[in-house]
């Protein structure tokens, strides 16, 4: 690579070999020398991606070491100008180096990297040694909220008390509910995000004074009241003119919907939706009345036509113009105040909550994972000169940075990496990022796709900057590639043209500029194909609408789509494909439940087909721990032991007798209330009190043994995962605390299983990112491009230059009313981001398919919905079938070829599944024993020769440098409780062996790399420990200390040590035995 191309951006579309490229670039850098991998940091965004990259690197090195032919090897030989032998030798050395220094193999998640940095600053952060880094903030925020509410009763916090009381009264008047805790808790989630952390310091100074906030709140209320009063006055004046003429709305053309109804809509009493929205107020009737100067206000046949026209000319039309002009002039201020006021009380508690949060974290010794990014940003800032300080604290220094999935990187994360990357580039080192704007679907977690789209080009010097597009698709068949190429080349323009109605939304050139991000992001969407394929693949995009049934009822488009989905499952199986080849994608979990419910009903309604075909689906919901019988059994045991709950007891009995013991007794006999101790193991009845003194994990072990849970054939994976949860929960509380915590968090814990031969995998599109399926099915594709009203994000808008600048940043919800406010730019910026988010979601979904893509969607989708865009695209294609309302590309006969191809692949890449048939469960108290050491037994007769030898051996095996002798001697004296006579004996023997001219001295005065008490893990899992090893390049010298008599066993042992190091890659290994009493060094 040329000097000017030190920073490469790989634009990697779906299936373009991103991990292959990352692995190749890593190895290219690591091959500089066997230890250079320690200077490379590769960061990814998920643990799965980290594991995959590590496996790829190790596997490729292993293959190269055996001269196994591969595309990767050929490319590396070409890039580095290596022969087969040179690649083999380099690979062997690098593989050995990585395996022997695995902790320095820095392929990790970006969160792990920042976490390591944070750990190195534990003192500066006042973190305790056992301090926790938490990912989930929910529990802590709840605890801090409880503490803050307690402060209300403290006389020192009267201002806070009054503010929250005002908040409650306001909420009661507005919504009829006074409890504000839910609102506060929800809002505090925003305080944990990067968007807030960036502005926190600037905002903190301006929101600490409640009096100042009251003045600001009163200002907002005044703006709203004045605006509404003026329009209400105009409304009353207009109706007074009408009434003075003896007219009513029914006299005008259109009656209740006549143009003068405009004045009803602007009155204070009006409850119309989108009140004061000019696009609604200026409907066609009003516009005609204004354009005709009132001519159309009266119907042609109206007997009061002259009176109406006279009323219009004598003031009524003027009131229309006055109201419209006033709204146009003041709506921005009004909408702004209206939106700000919705969160004004929450702004007031922000500083107090944050202070309470900091105190709580310090007291509990915890930090959030989200804090790490901000903390590192404060240390490094924007000054590359500070980066060495960070690495000095971490104890490592990286020359190269490789960043994966860059489209999901947040602004703060990049600001942290940027100085480090710039420092690396200035030293002439290569760096790279890999990403795809089209696959940015995690903006809600802080990811900023604009960094990849244009930010990097602005931040990195053109002298270093270089882009390279990975344009070939290695995942999909030609028809799938062509379909996605055409679809995503067309959609950005369709969205841009349809997304905004210019008249309705006050479209501006600035917004048009923002929308240019859509085609820019998809500028390189077209992918190239390979040269040959066994078949071309199949794509079907089917549109459904509501239909009438023979019974006169209506079926929704979703019911019709699901009917087709089940038929497709049968069609695939008829062709020989297995369900494990199928991936089913949904937008939301609720859709997954809807699909599974439909399948269950379908099987009940079609028992014959249920025998003929498989309909098994594995989803996140089916894998939740909370859905497992064995987990619920343990939870019932906890509940009963703590509360004596008879319902929990009945559940325990039922599970134990019916599932474990396979008892045929009637259910009502087993669970009857008056038979409390019936049908339970005697051991359980006798140890109930004892179990309440155990930890949760110990209690679960006891229950497993008492109820013989390890003998249950199924659900062992669930049991193991649940015990991991108990272990992680640790000492955070007892049974009641855990049960409460589990109630709130059980949806977050599931086991991970590969789908078996007869099961398809169902998951959300977000979880499917990075995966591929031979057949990808999207049964219910439909979502809006704009933010969901219920899930609308909170925007922290900059108030500089507005009439609300008393507070520099204010939180407002992304609602349609915001586009008429002074914060319209922030609204449109978020709107465009949402368009791209949802277009990206569609891209990720459509590009999971390898061989076939089967999509069902709505034929009558609303404007702004994905289905509407897809229909507009589909109707323009040559393959569109109007009669069937579908777009089909390819031949269904390819399904048979897909099945045959899959069978061939399975023969080559077959992997045998391992099932857990036995579950380990033990009473640790029976296994743990105290070993009585004779070193603790005092004997007036002094040290034996054996003891003397042991102590001296220990000192020599730990000794790195001669200067350490006094420290090690004192350590032995203290640990062994030696008297002065024994201590002098040991001291004399040690010093005699290291006196001037001693044969042992050169082993301690050397420039070789010294390792003491070196643990070596053997291939059979056993461990050996070498007393002293000297290393230089690929040469090793072993020295083993002996204090007893010489024996052949000693030589055999050293020969084994020497052979072991040779197998580890050391070319020259020599071994020596140092007999210490008297001193003699023997080469083996």
N, C-alpha and C positions, 0 to 999 in steps of 0.2 A: 504494500500500500504506500502511495506517495505521501510525503510529509503533509501536503495540503488536505489529505483525506483522512485525517486522524479521527474524525467524529462522523460515523456512518449511521444513517437512519434507514433501517430496513422497513419499508412499507409492506406489510404482510397480510394479504387478503386471506379469507377462509380457505383452509386446505392447501396453503402454498408452501408448506415445509418450514414453518417458523422455528420449531424446536430443532429440526435438522440444522438450520442455518446457525442458530445460537450455539449448538454443540460444536459445529465445525469451527466457528470463530473462537470459541473458548479453547479448543484444542490447538488451534493455530498459535494462539498466544502462549499457552502452557508449554508447548514444545520448545520454547526458547532454552529452557534448562529444567531438569527434574524438579527443582524447588520453586520455579516461577509461578506455579499455580497458586502459591500462597499470596501472591501479589494481585490476584484477580478476584474481584467481587462481582458475582452475578446475582441479580435480584429479580424475583418473580413476585406474583401477587397471591398465589395460593400454595398451600403445602403440597397439594397434588402435583402442581407444575414443578415445584422444587424437586420433589422425589423423582419425577419423570426425567428431568434434566440430569440429575445425578446418575440415574440408572443408564441413561443414554451415553454419558461420558465414560463411565466405567465399562459398559458393555463394548463400546467402540474400541477402547484401549485394549480390552481383552481380545477382541477379534483381530485387531492389528498385530497384537503380540503373537498370534497364531497364523498370521498371513492369510486370514480369511478375506476373500475379495469382497469389496463393497464400494458403493458410489462415494461414500464419505472418504474412504481411504484414497480413492483415485483423485478426488478433489484436493485433498491435503497434500498428496505427493506433487500435484501440479503447482499448487500455490507456494509450497515450501521448497520445491525442487529436490525431492527426496527419492531415493531408490526404495524398493520393497524392503531391503535389509535395513536401511537407515530408519524407515518408518517403524519397523518391528523393534529395533533396539531402543529408539526414543520412547515408543509406547510402553515397553517393558519397564524402563527406568521411571517413567512418569507414573505408571500404575503402582509400582512399589512405593514410590514417594507419597502418593496420595493415600494409599492404604495405611502407611505407617504414620501419617500425619493427618488423619481424617478430620480432626477438629479444625484444621486450617483449610479445609476444602470448603471455601466460602460460596456455596450456592444456597441462598436462603431467601425467605420472603422479605419484602421491604419492611414490614412491621418488625420482623425478627432483628433486622439490622439496626433499626432505630431503638429497639428494646435493649440490644446489647450496649449501644451507646449510653442509653439512660442508666443502665446498671453500673456502667463505669463512672457515672457521676452521682452515685448513691449518696456520698457525703454532702455534695452541694445541694441535693434535693432533700436532705434530711430523711432519706429512706432508711428504714431499719434493715438489718441483714436479711431478715426473712420477709421483707416487704413484698407486697403483691402488685403485679401489673394486671389490671382488669380490662377485659374487652367490653363487657356489658356494663352499662352505667345505671341500669334501671333500679337495682336494689339500693345503690348508694344515693341516687337522687331522691328516692322515697324516704330513706333515713334522714337525709339532710332537710327535706321538706318538713318532716315531723319535728325536727329540732328547731327549724325556723318558726313553725307555728307555736312552739312552746315559748319562743321569745316574745310573743304577743303579750304575755302576762308579766313580762319584765318591765318595770318602770323606765328603764333606760331606752326602751324601744317603743315609746308612745307613738312616735310618728309612723312607724311600721304598722302598729296596731290600727291607727286611724285610717291608714291607706287601705289595709285589707278589709276593714269594715266597710269603707266606701265602695270597694270592689264588690263585696257581697251584696250590698244594697243595690248597686247598679245592675248586677247580674239578676237579682231577684225581680227588679222592675222590668228588665228586658226579656228574660226567659222563664221567670217564675221559679228559679232555683238559686239558692244562696251559697251553696258549698263551692268554694273556688279552688279547692285542692287539686281536682282533676285538671282544671285549666292550667294551673301553675306547673304541675308535674309534666304535662304535655309540652308546655313552653320551654321548660328547662332542658328538654332534649336538644333544642336549638342552640343552647349555650355550650353544648359539648362539641359542636361542629366546627370545622376549620373556618367557615365563613364568618363565624362570630369571633373566633380566637384572633383573627387578623385585626379586628377593629376593637377588641375588648378594652385595651388601654385608653384609646381615644374616647370611647364611650363612657368609661368608668367615671371620669372626672365630672361629667355633665349630668349624671343621674343619681348622684349621692344626696342631693338636696330635695327633700319632699316638697318644700314650699315652692321651689322653682318648678317642680313637676306640676304642682297644682295650678300655678299661673299658666303653664303651657297647656294644661288640660282645659282650663277655662277659655283660653284663646281658641282652641279647637271647637269647643261647644258654641262659642260666640259666632264663629264662621258658619257653622251648620245652621244655627237658629236664624241668623240674619238672612242667609240664602233662602231658607224655607219660608221665612216671613214675607220676603219680597214677592216670591212667586205666589204665596197664598193671598197676598193683597191684590195682585194682578188677577188671580182667579176670582176672588170675591167681586172685584170691580167689573170684570167681564160679565159675571152672572147678574150683577145689579142692572147693567145696561139691558141685558136680555129680559129680565123681569119687568123693568120699567116700561118695556114695549108690550108687555103682556104675553111674552113668548115663553115656551119651555123647549127643552131639547127635542121633544117629540115633534115640534113644528119644523125642525130643520131636516134637510135631506139626510136620510140614514138614521134618523131618530136617536136612539141611545148610542149609536156608533157614529153620529154626525161629527163634523169638524169641531164644533164648540165643546165636545166631550174632552178635548185637549185641556180645558181649564179645570175639569174634574181631576184629571191625572196629575196636575201640578199643585193641587190643594194639599194642605197638611193632612187632611183626613184620608187621602188616597192611600190605598194599600197595594197598588199595582207593583208588579215585579219590574225590576230595572227602572225604578222611579227616576225621572228627569233624564232618561236616556233619549237623546234627540232622535236617534234612528227609529225609536218606537213612537215618540210623540209626533214626529213629522211623517205620519203615514200618508198613503196616497190621497185620502180624502182631504186632509189638512193642506197638503201641497197644492191640490187643485183649487182649493178655496183661496189660497194666497196668490196663486198664479192668475186666477180670474178676478182678483180683487173682490172676492165675496160672491161672485155670480153663481157659483155652484152650491152655495149654502142652502139655497131653497130648491125644492123639487120643481120641475117644470109645471106640474099640475097643482102645486100648492096654492091654496087660496090666500095665504099670507105672504106670498112671494115678495110683493112690494115692501111690506113691512120689514121682512127679513133683510132685503137689500138695503133698505134705509138704515137699519140697525148696524149693518156691516160698515157702511160708509161713514156713519157718525161715531165710530170709536171701536167697534168690536174687532175689526181687522188690525187696528193699531195695538190692541192688547196682545194679539198674536205676535206681532213683530217685537213688541216690548219684551215679552216673556222669552222669545227665542233669542233675542240679542243678549238678554241678561244671562241666560243659561250658557250661551257660547262664551261669554266673557268670564263667567265665574265658576263654571262647572269644574275646571281643573283644581281650583282651590278647595271647593266643596268636597269633591271626590277624595282628594288627598287627606283632608281633615277627617272625613268619614272613615277612611281605612286606617289612619294612624290611631284614631280614638279606640278602635276595636282592641288594640294591644297596649294602650297607655298604662293600664294598671299593672300589666305584666312587666313593662319596662321598669316600673317603680320598684319591683322586688328583685330585679336582676342583681344589683350590687350586693345586697344583703345576702341573697342566696349564694352568690359566688364566694363571698367571704366565709360563709358558713361551710361551704364545700371545701375550701382550702384548709380550714381548721380541722374538719372531719378527716380529710385524707392524711393530714400530718399526724393526727392522733392515732389513726388506725394503721398507719404505715403502708398506705396504698397509693398507687397512681393509676390513671387510665392509660390504656395503650394509645388513645388519641392524644394524650399529653406529650408523648415522646416526640412527635413531629414538631410541635410548637416549641418544645424545650430546645431541641437541636437547632431550630431556626434562630432562636435567641442567642445561642452560643456562636454559631457560624455567621449568622446574619448574611450579608452579601459580600463579605470580605474573604477571598480565598486564602489570605495569609493566616486565617484562624484555623484552617483545616488541619495543619500539623498538630495543633493543640488537641483537637478531637482525637486524632489517631494516637497521640502520645498517651492519652487517658485510656484508650481502648487496648493499647499494647500491640497494635498492628498498623501496617501501612499498605495501602493498595495503590497499585500503579494503573490498573485498568478497571473501568466500570462497565458492566453489561446489564442493561435494564430491559426487562421483558414487559410486555403488555403496557407499554408506555401510555396508551390512551386512557388507562385507568389511574394514572398518577395524578395526585392532587397538586395544586399550586404550591402549597407549603412543602410538600415532599420534594418537588423539583427545586424549590428555592434552597433546600438543604443540600441536595445533590449538586446543584449547579456550581458552587464554589469549588467543590471537590473535583468535579469533572474539569473545570477550567484550570485548576492547579495541575491536574494530570496532563491535560493537553499542552500546557506551557512547558512541560518537561519532555514533550515529544512522545507521549504514550498514546496508544490507540484506545478508543472508547466507542461504544455503540449502543443504540436503543433499537428495539423492535416493537412495532405496534401497528394498529389498524384503526383509524378513526371510525370506520364502519362497524366495528365491534365494541364500541364504547357504550356499555349498557349499565354501568355502575356509578353514574354521576351522583346518585343519591347517597353514595358512600364517599363522596368527595372527589371522584375522578373528573378531570378537566380535559376533554378531547381537544380543546383549542390549543393546548400546549403542543400537541403533535401536528395539528393542522397548520399552525403558523407561529406558535410561541418559540419553538426551538430555533427556527430560522432567524428570529429576532434576537435570541439570547446568545447563540453560538457564532463566533467569528466566521465570516465567509471563507477565511483562509483554511479552516478546519472542516467546514460543513460539507457533507456529501450525502445524497439520497440514492437509494437503490431499491427498486420495486421488485418484490418476489411475485412474478406475474403468472406462473404456472400453477394450475390446480391439480394436485396429486390425489385428491380425495374422491371427486365425483366423476360420474360418467358424462359423456358429451352432451346429452340432452338436458341434463340437470345444469351443467355449466352454461350452456347457451340460454336456457330459460332465465337463470339468475343474471347473466350478463345483460340480457334485453330488459328484464324487469327493473333492475336497479340502475340502469342507464336512463330509463324513462321516468322513474318515480320522483327523483328530486325536482325535475321541472314541473311535473304534474302537481306536486305539493306546493311548489313556489307559486304556481298560477292559481291554485284553488284555495290555498291556505287562508288568504285574507281577502275580504271584499273591500275594495278601496273606499267606497263611499261610507260604508257602515263603520269602518274602523279607523277613519282619518289616516289612511295610508300615507306614509311619508317616504322620501328618498332614503332617510336614515334607516327605516325598517327594511326597505328594499335591499339596502346594503347588508344588513344583518342576514337576510334570507339567502344571500349569495353563499353563505357557509354550506348550504345543502348541496348544491352542485359541486362546490369545491371539495367537499369531503368525499364525494363519490366520483371524483375526476378519473381515478385509476381503477374503477370497479371491474372493467372487462378483464377476464382471465383467459390465459392461453391453455390449450389442451395438449395432452400427450400425443404421440404419433399413432398408437394403435390401441384398440379396446376390443374385448371379446363380444361386447354388445353395447348399445348406445344409452340404455337407461330409459326411465319412464317418468313423466310429470303429468299430474292431473290436478287442475284447479277447478273445483266444483262450487257453484253458487246455489243457495237454497233460499226459499221464501216461505212465508206462512201459507198453509194449504187447508182446504176444507176436506173433512173426512166424509165417508158415506153416512155416518150417523149424524151429520149436520154440525159436528164440532170442528174446531180449528186446531191444527198442529203447528207449533212454532217452527221457525227455521232451524232452531237447535235440535228439536226432535227429529226432523228429517235428516239433518246432517249426521246425527248419531246413528240413525238407522243405516245410512250409507257407510259410516265408519265400521260398523259391525260386519256389514256385507264385505267390506274390503279386507277385514281380518280373515274372513272365510275364503275370499278369493286368493289371498296370499298363500294360505295353507294348502289350498287345492293345487297350487303351482309347485308345491314342494318346499316353500320357505318355512322356516321355523319362527316362532314368536320371539325368540331371543335375537333375531335379526331386526326386530322392529323397535323403534323409539317413538314414543307418543309425547308430543309437546303441548303444553298448556300455558296460558298467560298467567293465570292465578290458580292457587290450590283448590279454590272452590270449583273450578271447571273440572279438575281431576276427580273430585268427589262426585260431581254430576255424571261424568263418564262412567265411573265404576258402578254407581247406582243404576244407570241405564243398562249396563251389561248384566247386572244381577237380575233385573226385571226381564230382560231379553231371554236369559237362560231359563227362567221360570215359565215364560210364555212359549218357549220353543224347546221342550225337553229332548226332542229327537236330535236337533242340531247341537245341543249341549253335549250329546254323546259322541257326535261326529267330529266336532271341532273343539279347539282349546280357546279359552277366553281369559286366561290368567294374566293379571297385570300386577307388577310390583311397583309400588309408588312410595313416596316419602311417608304418606299416612299409614300404609301397611307396615312400614318398618319402624314406626315410632315405638319407643320403649313403653309408653303408656298404653299401647294397644296389646301388649303381651300379657297373657294370663299369669305367668310366673312372677312378673314384676308387680302386678296388681295384688297377687297373693302376699308378697312381702310387704307391700304398703298396707294391706289389711292387717297383717300381723303387727306392724308398727302402731297402727291406729288402735287396735285392741289392747295392746300392752300398755299404751299410754292413757287411754280413756275408758277402756272397758266396754267399748261400743259393741252392742249385741248384733248389729247388722254386719259389722266387720267380722265378728266371730262366726256368723253364719256363712259368710263368704269363705272363711278359712276352712271350715268343716267341709263345705261343698267341694272345694278344690282338692283338699287332702283325700277325701274318700272317693270322689268320682274320677279324678284325673290321676292321682298317684296310686291309690289302692285299687282302682277299678271296681269299687263296691257297687253292687246291684240294688242296694236299699233304695226305697222311695225317697225322693228329694225332701218331702215334708218331714220325714222321719229324721233325716240328717240335720236339718236346719231348725228344728223345733226349739222354741225359746226356753222351755222348761228343762231341756236336757243340756245344760250348759257345758258339762264336762264329757258328754258322750261324743264318740267319734273323733277324739283327739288323742295324740300320743301322750302317754303318761309323762314322758320326759318334759314335754312342753308345759304341762300343768305344774310340774315340780320346780321349774327354774324361771318362772315368770318374773319374780322380784329380782333375782340375780341378773337377768338380762337387761333390766332397766339401768343397771350400773355400767353396762358396756357401751363402747362407741357404736355408731351406726354400722360400720363395716364389720365389727366383731359380732354384733347382734345378727347381721345377715348371715355370717358364717355359721353361727349357732343354729339359726333357723334352717339353713340348708342341710345341716347334719341331722337335726331332729326330725324334719319332715322328708328326709331322703330326696331332696330336690335334684341332686346330681344324677339320680337314676332316671329322671324324665328324659325321654329321647329327643323331644323337640324343645325349642326355645332356649337352648344353652347359650347361644350368642347373645340373646337378650339379657340373660342372667349375668353373663360376664360384663356386658356393657353397663348394666345397672350397678354392679359392684364398683366399676370404675367411677361412676357418678358419686357413689357414697364415699369413695376414697378422696375424690376431688373436693367434696363438701367438707370433709375433714372435721375439724373441731369448731366449725362456725356456729354450732348450736346442737341442741338435742333433737329428740323425735318431733316435738311440735314445730320447731324452727324448720326442720327439714320438710315436713309435710306441707307447711305453708309455702316454702320456697318451691317445692315440687309442683304445687298447684299452679304457680305462676310461670314456671319455666319448663314444664314437661314437654311442650311442643318443640323444644330445641334439641331434644336428644333422640337419636335414631341409630339403628345399626346400619352398616353399609354392606350390602350383598350384591354380588353379580347375578343378573337374571339367568335363570336356568333355561334349559332347552325349550320348555313349554310356557315361558313367561315373557311378556313384553315389558319394557321399562317405561314408566310414565314419570315425567318430571317437568318442572317449570323451565321456560326458555333460559332464564338466568342460570339455572343449574346445568343446563345442557351445553353452555358455552365451552368450547374446547373439545367437545365430544363429537363423534360421528356415528351414524346408524346406516346400515345397509338400506333399510326402508324407513323413511321419516314420515310420520303421520301427524298432521295438525288438524284435529277433528272440529275445533270450534274457534277458528281464527277471526277475532274481532276485537279491536280496541281503538280508542280515540287517540289522535295525535297530540291533542292539548292535554295539560295536566288535569287529572281527575279532580272534580270539585271537592270531594270528600278528603282527598289526599293532597290538596294544593300546598305547594311548598311555601315556606316563609322566606321573604326576601329582605335582606338588610340594605335598605336604600340609602344612598348618600344624599344628604339634604343641602349640601353646599349650593349656594345660588338660588335657593328657594325661600319662601317666607316661613319655613319651619326649621331654620338652621340653628335654633337654640340648642337642639340635640343633633350632633353630627351624623348619627346613623339611627334609623328607625326601622322596626320590623313591621312589614305589611304582608298580608296574604296575597297570593297570586290569584286574583279574581278578575272577571271581565270589567268591573268598574274601574280597575286600576289604569286601564288604557286611556281613560279620559282625565287622569290626574297629572300632576306635575312629574310623576314618576313613570310616565308612559314608556320611556326608553327602557327602564328596568323590566317593565312588563313584557315588552316585545322581545327583549334579549332572552328572558326566561322562556317565552313562548317558542322562539326559534330553537332554543336548546331542547325543548320538549319535543318539537317536530323531529329533530335529529335523533334524540333518544329513542323515540318510538319507531322511526324508520330503521335505526340500527337494530332494534329488537326484532323487527321483521327480517332483516338481513341475517342475523344470527340464526333465527328459526329456519329460514329457507336453505341455508348453506350447511345444515347438519347432515343433509342427505348424501349418501354415497351413490346408490343405484336408482332409487325411486323416491319421489316426493309426492305425497297424496295430501291435498289441502281442501278442507271444507270451510266455506265462509258465507256471509250474508249477501243475498242478492239485492236487498233494499236498504243497504247501509246509509246512515245519515252522512251529511257533509262533514268532513273532518275525521271520518272513521277510515280505518285501513281497508275495509271491504269495499268502500266506495272507490278508493284509488285502484285497487286490484281489478275491479270491474271495468273501470275506464281504460286500464291497460289491456285487459284480456280482450275486450271488444275490438281492439285495433289489430289483433294478431290474426294471421292467416289460418291458424289452427282453431280459431274460435268456432264453437258449435252452438249457434243461437237457440236451436230447438231444445237442446239438453242443458243449456246455460252452463257450459263448461269449456275449459281450455285443456286439450289433451295433446301431449307431445310424446311420440314414441309408440311402441307396440306392447300390448299386454303380454304377448308371447315372451317378452324378455324376462318375465318373472321366473319362468322355467329355467332360463339360462342363468339367472341370478342364483337360484337354488343350487344348480350344478356347480357353479363357480365357488359358492360358499363351501360345499362339501369338499372340494379339492383343497381349499385353503385350510380347512380344519384338519385334513390329513397331515399337512405340513406343519401347522402351528398348533397342534393339539396340546391342551393343558389339562392336567388332571386335577380335579377339585379335591380338596381335603376337607372332610367333615369332622366336626368336633364330636367325638363319640364318648369321651370321658371328661368329667368336670372335676378339677382339683379343688378340694375343700378340706381344710385341716384346722384343728385347734392349735393355734400358735403357742399357747401356754404349755402344751404337752411337748412341744418340740424345742422350746427355748430352755437351755440349762446353763447354769453358771459353771464355767470351767475353773477349777481350783488350781492355780499355778503354784508350783513349789517355790517360785521366787518370793512369794509372800510369807513363806514359812521361815522364821528366823532360827538360825543355828549358830550357837556361840563358837562352834569349831571353825567358822570362816568359810570362804569359798572353796568348793571342790575344784579340781582341775577341769572338770567338764564345764562347770559354771563359768570359770575364768575364760575358757575358750569361747563360750557362747557370747559373753559380753564383748570380748575383744573383736570377735567376728562381726557383731552388730555394728561396732564403731567403724571398722574398716569398710564395711559394705555401704555405709551411709556417707563416708568421707569423700567430699569433692576436692577439697583443697586442704593443705596442711594447716592453714590458719584456722580451720574449723575444729581442730582437735580439742582445745579447751572447752568449747561449747558442748561438744558431744560427750566429753568426759563428765561434765557437770550434769548433763541430761541423764546419763546412765546412773550416776550417783543418786540423783533425786528419784528416778523411777524405780530403781532396784533397792532403795533404802540401804545403801552400802555404808559400812563403818569405815573409818579412816584407813585402817590396815588393808581392807579389801580394795579400797579405792586406789591406794598407792600401788598395789600389785598390778592392777589393770593399767594404771598410768605408766608404770615402768615398762610393761610388755609392749604397749603401743609405741612409746617413744624409742625404745631400743630397736624396734623394727624399722623406724624411719630416721635413724641417726645418719650422719653424714657418711656417704660411701655405701649406704645400704642398697641392695639390688632392688628393693621395693620403691625407693625414692623416685626413680624416673617415671613410674606410673602416676605419680602425683605432681610432677613438674613437667608438663607437656602442653603443646599447643594443639593437641587433638581435641575433638569434641568428646567430653566425658559424660557418660551416663551411669548412674548408680541404681542398684536394685531394679533392674530393667525387667518389667513384666512382658512376657511374650505369649500370645495366645496361639495354641497349636491347632492344627486342622481338626483334631478330635474333640475340641472344646476345652481341653485341659490347659493349665497355665504353668509355665516355668518362670523362674526369676533369676536373672543373672546378676552376680554381685557387682561387677564393674566391667564396662565396655567402652573402649576408645574407638572413635570413628573418624575417618578422614576419606573423603570422596567415596570410593566403593570398597574400601579396606576396613576391616574390623579386627580388633584385638580383645580377647576375652580374658579376664582375670578372676578366678574364683578363690575365695579365702577358705582355708581349712585349718582347724586347730587340733585335730586328732592325728592318729597315725596314718601313714600312707596306705592306700589300698587300690586294687585294680578297679574297684567301683568308681573311684574318683576319676580315673582316666576315661572310663566308659561314659560317665556323665558329661565330661568336657567334650568328648568326641560328638556326643549327641547335640550339645549346645552349638558346636562349630558347624555341624551339618545343617542345623536349623537355620542359622544365619545365612548360610550359602543358599538355601532354598528361598530365603527372603530377598535375594538379589545381590548380596555382597560377594564381590568377585574373589577377594583374598581374605581369608579368615584364619587367624592363629589363636591358639588357646593355651593358657598357662594356669598352673595351680600354685597358689602362694601358701605354703605351710608356715604357720606363724610361730609355732613354739616347739623347736627353734625355727628361725626363718630359713626357708629354702624355696626358690621359685623353679618349678619344673615345667618345661614345655611339653605339651601333649602331641 
